[in-house]
């Protein structure tokens, strides 16, 4: 029997354009976003109202997603802003486009 390789996502949330950023990782983006929007996800996100998905990156394996999350968290803020604006210049909520 072969081990099951599970994919994952790294994602960035905010509550408004150019607001404070939250970086997360998950194996099920739709379920995780449902948790964030229902206020049952991260207590940190709930406190600040971060529900706007501004960046989502798919990964073939969850370990790659975890590595990317750690790397993004170490980045300077302007690098993160440039990454978001390269694919989402209006900082719109992209969740509905992904599901």
ChimeraX attribute file (.defattr): number of C-alpha atoms within 10 A of each C-alpha:
attribute: neighborCount
match mode: 1-to-1
recipient: residues
	/A:1	3
	/A:2	4
	/A:3	5
	/A:4	7
	/A:5	10
	/A:6	12
	/A:7	16
	/A:8	21
	/A:9	23
	/A:10	24
	/A:11	22
	/A:12	21
	/A:13	24
	/A:14	22
	/A:15	18
	/A:16	16
	/A:17	15
	/A:18	12
	/A:19	12
	/A:20	12
	/A:21	20
	/A:22	19
	/A:23	16
	/A:24	20
	/A:25	23
	/A:26	19
	/A:27	18
	/A:28	12
	/A:29	19
	/A:30	13
	/A:31	12
	/A:32	17
	/A:33	20
	/A:34	13
	/A:35	15
	/A:36	19
	/A:37	16
	/A:38	11
	/A:39	17
	/A:40	13
	/A:41	15
	/A:42	14
	/A:43	11
	/A:44	11
	/A:45	19
	/A:46	16
	/A:47	9
	/A:48	12
	/A:49	16
	/A:50	22
	/A:51	23
	/A:52	22
	/A:53	19
	/A:54	24
	/A:55	23
	/A:56	20
	/A:57	13
	/A:58	17
	/A:59	17
	/A:60	12
	/A:61	15
	/A:62	19
	/A:63	15
	/A:64	15
	/A:65	23
	/A:66	19
	/A:67	12
	/A:68	19
	/A:69	20
	/A:70	14
	/A:71	10
	/A:72	19
	/A:73	14
	/A:74	10
	/A:75	10
	/A:76	9
	/A:77	13
	/A:78	9
	/A:79	11
	/A:80	18
	/A:81	17
	/A:82	12
	/A:83	14
	/A:84	18
	/A:85	15
	/A:86	10
	/A:87	12
	/A:88	15
	/A:89	13
	/A:90	12
	/A:91	20
	/A:92	13
	/A:93	18
	/A:94	14
	/A:95	16
	/A:96	8
	/A:97	6
	/A:98	8
	/A:99	7
